[in-house]
Amino acid sequence: MIKSTYVSCWSQSAKALRALALLASAILLGALPQSANAAEWPAKTELPSEIVRPDSAESLPPSDAMAVHETVIRVYLAEDSRDFEALGQLVTDDLLHAHSVFGTVRGRDAFVAFVRDGPQYFDRIRHQAMNIVTRKISETEAEALSYILVISIYPDQEAKAPAFPRIIGHGVVRDRLLKQDGRWRIAERIYDQMAVSAAFISNPEDREHFGRSLVPDE
């Protein structure tokens, strides 16, 4: 009886695996109908070739490259910990901060106020910079390109706890930095091609809009 039950379960599992394999093949080959919005999602990530290609990305001196990396990361640490003094130290006075979801903020004071006055964007959330690469523009100017992963770490209700932590979104971040008084500061930060979880933004048109490559003021 035990052997018969085991064989039956194995047979059912094998059938289920074959069905999943057929379904995956059908999706990959386009045999299944796709949603009306499927074609609107970008097939590739748009990235500036001048910083991606090693033959056109002039390297920063090691100490400057490390300082730029740390500046990119420290902004997120300051945002997550609400260290407003640190935020002010990490950006230039005339900062341009453009976000495909949250819009554009100009100036150091306005940026600090955005973080301070927008707890709904930062409470119980952590930001992680990934795949950071840099490019030297001059002795006092550099560019950085990275991915951003945004994670909601705690629920607002205990009943939701099994679903946490969970990913809110992922995007591309382009930074331009200036070296002022021996310290690298972010003068321009652009978030674009943000893929936002439908659990947070259900409207597919909004999510498609946020996923575009952003040109500030457009």
Secondary structure as GFF3:
##gff-version 3
##sequence-region A 1 218
A	DSSP	alpha_helix	2	28	.	.	.	ID=ss1
A	DSSP	three_ten_helix	38	40	.	.	.	ID=ss2
A	DSSP	alpha_helix	49	52	.	.	.	ID=ss3
A	DSSP	alpha_helix	62	81	.	.	.	ID=ss4
A	DSSP	alpha_helix	84	90	.	.	.	ID=ss5
A	DSSP	beta_strand	91	99	.	.	.	ID=ss6
A	DSSP	beta_strand	103	106	.	.	.	ID=ss7
A	DSSP	alpha_helix	108	117	.	.	.	ID=ss8
A	DSSP	three_ten_helix	119	121	.	.	.	ID=ss9
A	DSSP	beta_strand	125	138	.	.	.	ID=ss10
A	DSSP	beta_strand	141	152	.	.	.	ID=ss11
A	DSSP	three_ten_helix	158	163	.	.	.	ID=ss12
A	DSSP	beta_strand	166	180	.	.	.	ID=ss13
A	DSSP	beta_strand	183	196	.	.	.	ID=ss14
A	DSSP	alpha_helix	204	210	.	.	.	ID=ss15
###
